[in-house]
Amino acid sequence: MAELEIADEFAIRTVLARYCHRCDDGDIPGLLELFTADAVYTYGQAVAEGTAGLTEFFAPMRDAPHRRGKHLTVNIVAEPAGPDAATALSDFVVLRIVDGQLMPVMAGRYADTLVRSGGAWRISRRDTLLMRAPA
């Protein structure tokens, strides 16, 4: 199995970490910089496409600080998917203060496709797969 160059894997991990930081800070312009202009983001039944769609999708985070929290992304596995493309799977948890207590409010897995353009890695597709109770 082919492996990413260490510098590329580090750069991809940095993109994924910056996503968490910028979500937590409500930095929508900074968040949008991490995506390609034609990116697709899925979250359950919601699908956001392109910069305009992502801006609308993330706007509630900016406008409602109580919806932000602390995003943690772990167990990242990044693999090459072409000369300037990669995939990454990572597990995430979102923590918030609820009734004065730190609580996990969401967990799941991100399935990302990233592309390298102009020397920078960007997310071209992110599918958010929420953790559900076993059936």
Number of C-alpha atoms within 10 A of each C-alpha: 4 7 11 16 11 9 9 19 20 13 16 25 20 13 21 22 15 15 23 20 18 17 19 18 17 22 16 18 11 15 20 21 14 20 24 19 16 16 21 21 22 16 14 10 5 9 14 20 18 16 17 12 16 21 17 13 16 18 14 14 19 17 11 10 12 12 12 19 23 17 20 16 21 14 11 17 13 21 19 20 16 9 9 14 18 23 20 22 19 19 19 22 18 18 18 18 14 11 7 7 9 12 13 15 12 14 19 16 19 22 17 22 22 26 24 18 11 6 8 14 23 25 28 23 22 22 17 20 16 16 13 9 5 4 3
